[in-house]
Amino acid sequence: MANLCSVGITFYSEKKESIEELKKRFEQIYYASPTAESGFGRGWMGDYADAYFPQYGHDKILCHGYIAPGEFGKKDKFFFYSVSSETISVARMGLWHHIVKDFYPDVKIAYVAEECGNGYYVKWDEDGLFYRDEYCLSGYIPTKSGEFEYLDEMDIHYWSGDFETLQNKLDEVLPFSFAHSSDICETENEIQAKLDGYESDEDEVYINIFRFIE
């Protein structure tokens, strides 16, 4: 199977009733019996395609993924419903875009997606409320304490500041110095060259730095 892309999606509107209606309908579909065998289990996108667009159905709409129920809340002037999703290879936002466009026209969508196998890191958040992360780091690195740590277990795995500030955070953790650069590839390559001198019994020592693309 192709790699799975992790996606966070937030539907939001100033109208509370629109988000409540969307949430209620989404969860009804989620807990109903599947409309077909998919391999994705409960929450398959095809069930939503069949419910909202029966004239087309899952045979004519790309449905390579599923979503899970999430959180209802309010942020600033917006009411929101956030869900998590996994899709094949990339974010599959077309179905959700058309559902919102045709059934909830006052609702907006924000999302963030990552599929590390292909270096795929994207987001869309036009109001800057839900997905403020600018960078994603992955890796297994030595630290000043003499231990090795996975970056996804540290507070700098996701970073919403500028690139210079991110490099300063890495300075605080790594047991060696590196030249700060405005270029992600240059910074990553220099750090990796120095990491190549370290060995760990647990895992390969490495670092990857990605920027979320809008």
N, C-alpha and C positions, 0 to 999 in steps of 0.2 A: 504494500500500500504506500501511496505517496505520503510525504511528511504532513503532519497535522499543524495547522496554524492556529495559535491561541488568539482569540479576539474578545475584547471587552466592548460592549455596545451600550450606549445610553440614549434612551428616547426621552425627550424633554419638551416642555411647553409651559406657557404662562397659564394655560387652562388646566386646572386640576382634573376636571371631568374627562378630558381627552386622554390623559395618562392613566387614569383609573380604568377607563373603558379599554384601552390597549392592554393594560396589565391583566384585566379580567379575561379578555378574549385569548391572550397568549397562554395563560395558565389553564384555561379550559382545553385548549388544543393540546397542551403538554400532557395533561393527565387523562385525555381521552384515549381510546384504543387507536393504535397506529392504522393509517389508511393503507399501508403496504409494507412488505418486508424490505428493510433498507440496509441493515448492517450497522446503522448508527444508533439504534435503540430509541428510547424515549426522547422527545424533543427534536426529532429529525425535521430538517427544513421542508421536506416533502409534505409533511402533515400540514404545515402552514401554507404552502403553495396550494394544496387541495382545498383548504378551508377558505382562503381569501380569493383564490382565482380558479374555481372549479371548471371554468370554461377552457382552461389550459391544463391545469393539474401538474403533478410532479414529473410527468413524462416530457413536458415541453419547457420546464423551468429548471435551471441548474440548481440542484439541491444537495450539494456535496458537503454536508455538515449538519450540526445540530446546535441547539441552544438550551440553556438551563435557566429556570426561574431565578430572579435576582432580588434587587432591593428597590423599594419605593421610598421616595423622600422629597425634600425640597432644598434647593440651593439658590441663594439670592432670590430672584423673582420667579424662578422656574421650578415646576414640579417635574420629577424624573422617575424613570424606571430603568435600572441598569441590569443587564443580563450578561452571562458569559457564554462563549461559543467556541467550538472547534470546527474548523473547515479544512478541506483538502488544499494544501500548498499555499494558498493566499486567502485574504479576507474575501468572503463572498457576500457583498453588501447589496447586490442588485435586488434580491427579493425584498429585503427590509425597506429599501428605498421606495419600491413601488407600492408596498403596503401602506407606508406613511403617505405617499403622494396621493393615493386613491382613496384612503379611508380616514386618515387623520391629518388633513392638510396643514394644521397649525403646529404639528409636532416636528421637531428637528432631531437629527441624529448626530451623535459624536461617537467616535470609536478609536480604538488603538489595537494594533495587531502585530504579532511577531511570530516568525518561523525561522528559528536560528539556523536550521540546516542549509537554507538558501540565502541567509543574510537579509531576510525580508523583515523590515521594521517600518511600519507606516502608521499614521494617525490622521484623524480629522476632528477638530474641535474648534469651530469658528468663534465661539464665545469664550474660549479659554477657561472653561469651568471644571471639566471632568478629567482630562488627560493632559497634564502639564509636563510630563516627562519629555525631555529633549534627547537623552542618550540612554543607551542600554549597554551594560558591560557584562561580559561572561568570561569565565576563566577560573583558574586555580593558581593562586599566587603565594609567594612567601611574604611574611609580614615582619615588621620590626621586632615582634615578640619571639621570632624564631620558629613560629608555627606556619603551616600552610592553611589557606582558607579559600573556599569557593566564593567568587564575587556575588553570586546570587543569594548568598546568606548574609551579605554585608549591607550596610545602609547606603552604599554607593552603587549598588547593582542598577538601580534606576536613578537618573539624575536630571533635575529640572533647571539647573543653573547653566551659566555659560561654560564654554570649553576650558577656559583658563581656570575657573573655579574647580572644575572637575579634576584637572591636572593637579591642583593644589591638594585635593582630597587624596589622590593617589600618592602624592608625596608623603602624606601623613601615615600611609599604610606600608608602602614598599620599603624594603631595607636598602635601597640604593637610589641615587638621584638620576634624573634624566632631563634632557633639554626640552623646555616647553616649546610647543609649536602650535601654529594655528591650523595645521593640517592633521586630521585624524589618523591617516595612514602613516605619516612620518612618526607620530607619537607612538602608535601601536607597534610599528616595526622596531623602533629603538628599544621600547620596553621588552618586546619579545626577544630581541637579541640578547638582552641581559638575563632574561628568564631562562634562556637556553643553557646557562651555566649552572642552573639549579636542578637537583634531582629529588624526587619524592617517591616513596614506596606506594603511595595511595593512588596517584593519578598523574597524567601528563601536566607539566607546568606551562601555562599559556595564558594569554589575554586576548580578548576581542573587544573592540569598541565600535559601537554602531550609533548612528543618529537616526531618530525617527523622522521620516519624510512625510510631509503633509501631502 
